[in-house]
Amino acid sequence: MNNINICIIGAGGQLGSKLVENFSKNKLFKIYALDKFFQNKLSYDGVNYISLDLNESFEEKFKQVPNSNTIFINCVGVQHVLFSRKIIDLNFKLNKKLFDYINSNYFNYRFIHMSSLSVDNAKTKEIIPGVGNPINLYGKSKLLFEKYLYENSNNNITIIRPAAFYDSKISNNLLNFFDLLVNKIFFLPSQNIYRSFLSLEYFSKFLEEYILSEDKHEIFEIGDVSPIEFNSLLKFIKKSNIQINSKIFYLPKVLFRTVGHIGYILEKLGLHISFLTIIGEFAYDFVATKEPDSYGLVKQNTYENFRDIIKGIN
């Protein structure tokens, strides 16, 4: 097999840096890592780091990426930022500008875009790019760009709706979440909710196999082997001899919906309050169901992985 040009856009973030780290081990891949900043920039064989700001003129530096037979993996996105206009500006407008440039200047390319399960909380039989039911501006912005890609591509795109990512190198957001859940105060709906999560380690291996297989799916969802239910997670943790010191308050699901609705109204007025968005999401199930072949890879168990992470930090 010939060498494969891989351009990872947003390579300085959690997902992008994980892809760079794992893809660099494959000698078939020639990797171009693009971002404004690289928090954990390491020297890997076959990786060309390109520092550029997509908000400014980026065309000259982008020319370092081969203009044909390149696979672009777009990891650009933002969820929590004080001024909500930036969510639309980055997740839709900036990505649109980026895709338009690639579409006009590159040939025989593939564009793999990271969307999100949060674009749709409905349990539909079929997933369609740009069709969903978002509950906040993040989901709406992701859905808008899905629709644009679907209407302006030539069968050379793949839209991936991943579940919430996690990694053994735990992020501050997940660290705070576990601390609240296990040691402090946590609020849960009185009705069970189900949430898919996705191991970055598994996903990076899956994406590598997907690229090598030359399969071309227009859109799919992906998560760990099964979603978690938070009460079941707490019971599982207790059975593992991990002490739970938190106080759990159970509230009607309608309160979570109301809080999320207030948060969405504020977003439309220009202000994003992360707490309101996160609480609002607890009123809905976000479960990955429309998944492709796993290429023989063993899917991860969220319960077991979360238990091991909590053991390491508790």
Legacy VTK file of the C-alpha trace (Angstrom):
# vtk DataFile Version 3.0
C-alpha trace
ASCII
DATASET POLYDATA
POINTS 314 float
0.000 0.000 0.000
1.221 3.505 -0.846
1.867 6.097 1.813
-1.214 8.027 2.963
-1.259 11.779 3.580
-3.197 12.557 6.770
-3.924 16.167 7.720
-5.245 16.526 11.289
-6.831 19.933 11.760
-7.066 20.927 15.409
-4.132 18.674 16.251
-3.303 20.550 19.453
-6.490 19.575 21.274
-7.340 16.460 23.254
-8.651 14.458 20.297
-6.218 15.772 17.701
-3.118 15.190 19.830
-4.254 11.624 20.563
-4.650 10.946 16.842
-1.189 12.380 16.148
0.347 10.218 18.873
-1.247 6.969 17.705
-1.138 7.575 13.937
2.580 8.368 14.134
3.185 4.682 14.894
1.872 3.706 11.453
4.699 4.004 8.928
2.219 4.278 6.058
0.954 7.612 7.355
2.550 10.948 6.510
0.970 13.274 9.050
0.437 17.022 8.851
-0.624 18.369 12.258
-2.309 21.778 12.094
-3.263 24.073 14.956
-2.630 27.486 16.465
-1.036 26.038 19.586
0.290 22.589 20.483
0.075 22.011 24.249
1.900 18.677 24.166
4.014 18.972 21.056
6.295 15.951 20.786
8.638 14.833 18.042
7.233 11.880 16.154
8.620 10.339 12.991
6.493 11.218 9.997
4.767 14.194 11.648
5.017 17.701 10.230
3.716 20.325 12.668
2.242 23.432 11.065
1.317 26.334 13.349
-1.421 28.481 11.859
-4.416 30.512 12.964
-7.524 29.626 10.970
-9.085 32.940 12.008
-6.408 34.751 10.007
-4.963 34.246 6.545
-3.869 30.601 6.522
-3.567 29.827 2.818
0.223 30.160 2.540
1.007 27.749 5.382
-1.721 25.393 4.228
0.215 24.892 0.995
2.594 22.634 2.942
-0.163 20.023 2.861
-0.126 18.006 -0.419
-2.914 19.249 -2.689
-4.052 15.804 -3.809
-4.820 12.427 -2.259
-4.948 13.806 1.277
-7.303 12.692 4.034
-8.369 15.617 6.205
-9.539 14.877 9.755
-11.298 17.918 11.157
-11.212 18.105 14.965
-11.959 21.836 15.161
-14.702 22.644 17.650
-15.597 24.427 20.875
-18.352 23.698 23.396
-17.862 25.954 26.400
-16.978 29.633 25.928
-18.464 32.665 27.695
-19.685 34.541 24.632
-21.903 32.104 22.767
-21.430 33.782 19.380
-17.989 32.155 19.288
-19.647 28.715 19.321
-21.364 29.438 15.990
-18.374 31.374 14.660
-16.005 28.448 15.182
-18.152 25.329 14.831
-19.982 26.552 11.750
-18.528 29.676 10.127
-14.837 28.863 10.563
-15.316 25.231 9.556
-17.281 26.381 6.510
-14.394 28.685 5.510
-11.927 25.841 6.009
-13.929 23.318 3.998
-14.543 25.799 1.164
-10.791 26.380 0.869
-10.028 22.648 0.797
-12.830 21.967 -1.653
-11.520 24.637 -4.029
-7.807 23.839 -3.825
-7.472 20.100 -3.217
-8.132 17.096 -5.427
-9.056 13.494 -4.687
-9.313 14.340 -1.002
-11.436 12.902 1.787
-12.868 15.020 4.583
-13.622 13.302 7.904
-15.469 15.632 10.253
-16.026 15.235 13.997
-19.571 16.225 14.821
-21.295 15.129 18.056
-24.052 12.918 19.433
-25.513 16.098 20.930
-26.940 17.189 17.571
-29.892 14.871 18.152
-31.503 13.497 21.316
-34.221 11.604 19.424
-34.041 7.839 18.971
-34.447 7.781 15.206
-34.146 4.709 12.997
-31.975 6.545 10.494
-29.404 9.302 10.913
-29.190 11.934 8.195
-26.519 14.665 7.947
-27.902 18.000 9.065
-31.081 16.508 10.557
-31.471 16.458 14.322
-32.963 17.962 17.432
-30.299 19.916 19.343
-30.963 21.236 22.848
-28.209 23.866 22.941
-26.108 26.073 20.686
-23.248 23.592 20.530
-25.530 20.940 19.064
-27.111 23.465 16.703
-23.729 24.690 15.423
-22.553 21.139 14.775
-25.789 20.342 12.960
-25.506 23.447 10.757
-22.084 22.380 9.545
-23.251 18.809 8.954
-25.979 20.203 6.692
-23.504 22.404 4.827
-21.124 19.490 4.239
-23.951 17.278 3.025
-25.133 19.901 0.533
-21.688 20.847 -0.797
-19.669 17.625 -1.011
-19.124 15.067 -3.745
-19.382 11.788 -1.858
-15.985 12.426 -0.284
-17.046 13.205 3.273
-17.562 11.186 6.416
-19.425 12.749 9.322
-18.749 11.065 12.656
-21.003 11.669 15.639
-18.829 10.503 18.545
-19.982 10.098 22.132
-18.302 12.181 24.841
-14.571 11.457 24.772
-12.463 10.396 27.726
-8.883 9.227 28.118
-6.549 7.792 30.748
-4.897 11.234 30.646
-7.926 12.708 32.332
-9.155 16.179 31.363
-9.979 18.824 33.977
-13.660 18.676 33.023
-13.850 14.927 33.636
-11.777 15.227 36.810
-14.259 17.785 38.190
-17.174 15.582 37.134
-15.840 12.538 38.996
-15.011 14.635 42.050
-18.601 15.897 42.239
-20.062 12.461 41.590
-17.958 10.613 44.169
-16.949 13.152 46.814
-19.280 16.145 46.864
-22.834 16.981 45.800
-24.445 15.718 42.611
-27.882 16.114 41.075
-29.518 13.378 39.002
-32.945 13.064 37.387
-35.422 10.868 39.242
-35.780 8.894 35.980
-32.799 6.975 34.636
-30.858 8.547 31.800
-28.373 6.805 29.535
-25.202 8.314 28.128
-22.629 6.914 25.731
-18.962 7.721 26.248
-16.030 6.957 23.961
-12.487 5.926 24.808
-9.989 8.022 22.877
-7.627 5.068 22.808
-10.230 2.892 21.099
-11.408 5.632 18.751
-7.921 6.464 17.488
-7.357 2.785 16.656
-10.781 2.527 15.042
-10.187 5.598 12.885
-6.842 4.216 11.756
-8.525 0.971 10.653
-11.341 2.888 8.982
-8.849 4.861 6.904
-6.840 1.778 5.946
-9.977 -0.138 4.970
-10.878 2.572 2.430
-14.508 2.230 3.533
-16.612 5.310 2.922
-19.562 5.862 5.229
-21.428 9.118 4.849
-22.339 9.352 8.529
-22.255 7.196 11.651
-22.290 7.317 15.439
-19.727 5.703 17.706
-19.368 4.999 21.419
-18.102 2.397 23.872
-19.640 -1.074 23.978
-22.718 0.183 25.867
-23.984 3.413 27.446
-23.859 3.988 31.185
-26.675 4.807 33.579
-25.403 6.958 36.441
-27.085 5.126 39.321
-25.690 1.878 37.962
-22.267 3.535 37.727
-22.400 4.488 41.418
-23.390 0.927 42.397
-20.590 -0.479 40.232
-18.061 1.831 41.905
-19.238 0.834 45.392
-18.882 -2.848 44.540
-15.260 -2.114 43.620
-14.588 -1.036 47.226
-14.343 2.639 46.323
-15.915 4.823 48.971
-18.683 7.156 47.816
-18.812 10.283 49.982
-21.108 12.374 47.811
-24.697 13.343 48.480
-26.959 12.596 45.508
-30.140 14.645 45.104
-32.835 13.298 42.772
-34.988 15.864 41.010
-37.747 15.634 38.377
-36.424 15.460 34.844
-38.545 18.505 33.920
-36.332 20.676 36.158
-33.255 19.648 34.184
-35.091 20.404 30.939
-36.102 23.810 32.275
-32.559 24.667 33.328
-31.268 23.611 29.900
-33.974 25.670 28.191
-32.980 28.748 30.195
-29.365 28.133 29.227
-30.313 27.909 25.534
-32.263 31.179 25.748
-29.226 32.887 27.283
-27.040 31.452 24.510
-29.338 33.009 21.925
-28.919 36.301 23.765
-25.133 35.938 23.573
-24.123 34.390 26.913
-23.076 30.779 27.452
-23.275 29.445 31.023
-21.553 26.049 31.048
-23.298 24.885 34.221
-26.760 25.410 32.690
-25.795 23.548 29.518
-24.355 20.577 31.410
-27.344 20.338 33.764
-29.750 20.583 30.810
-28.102 17.647 29.067
-28.973 15.416 32.032
-32.611 15.484 30.927
-31.865 13.505 27.763
-30.374 10.237 26.591
-27.426 10.512 24.212
-26.706 6.993 23.026
-24.639 5.843 20.031
-26.594 3.187 18.132
-25.913 3.589 14.394
-22.356 2.272 14.337
-20.163 0.736 11.591
-18.052 -2.402 11.731
-15.420 -2.348 14.498
-12.764 -3.995 12.267
-12.120 -6.699 14.862
-11.242 -4.216 17.612
-12.528 -4.878 21.121
-14.791 -2.050 22.230
-14.167 -0.476 25.612
-16.323 -0.877 28.733
-17.117 2.566 30.175
-18.040 1.238 33.614
-14.705 -0.529 34.021
-12.677 2.356 32.612
-14.407 4.946 34.804
-13.856 2.746 37.847
-10.145 2.510 37.074
-9.873 6.281 36.519
-11.651 7.016 39.814
-9.385 4.567 41.643
-6.399 6.493 40.361
-7.642 9.895 41.514
-9.654 9.097 44.642
LINES 1 315
314 0 1 2 3 4 5 6 7 8 9 10 11 12 13 14 15 16 17 18 19 20 21 22 23 24 25 26 27 28 29 30 31 32 33 34 35 36 37 38 39 40 41 42 43 44 45 46 47 48 49 50 51 52 53 54 55 56 57 58 59 60 61 62 63 64 65 66 67 68 69 70 71 72 73 74 75 76 77 78 79 80 81 82 83 84 85 86 87 88 89 90 91 92 93 94 95 96 97 98 99 100 101 102 103 104 105 106 107 108 109 110 111 112 113 114 115 116 117 118 119 120 121 122 123 124 125 126 127 128 129 130 131 132 133 134 135 136 137 138 139 140 141 142 143 144 145 146 147 148 149 150 151 152 153 154 155 156 157 158 159 160 161 162 163 164 165 166 167 168 169 170 171 172 173 174 175 176 177 178 179 180 181 182 183 184 185 186 187 188 189 190 191 192 193 194 195 196 197 198 199 200 201 202 203 204 205 206 207 208 209 210 211 212 213 214 215 216 217 218 219 220 221 222 223 224 225 226 227 228 229 230 231 232 233 234 235 236 237 238 239 240 241 242 243 244 245 246 247 248 249 250 251 252 253 254 255 256 257 258 259 260 261 262 263 264 265 266 267 268 269 270 271 272 273 274 275 276 277 278 279 280 281 282 283 284 285 286 287 288 289 290 291 292 293 294 295 296 297 298 299 300 301 302 303 304 305 306 307 308 309 310 311 312 313
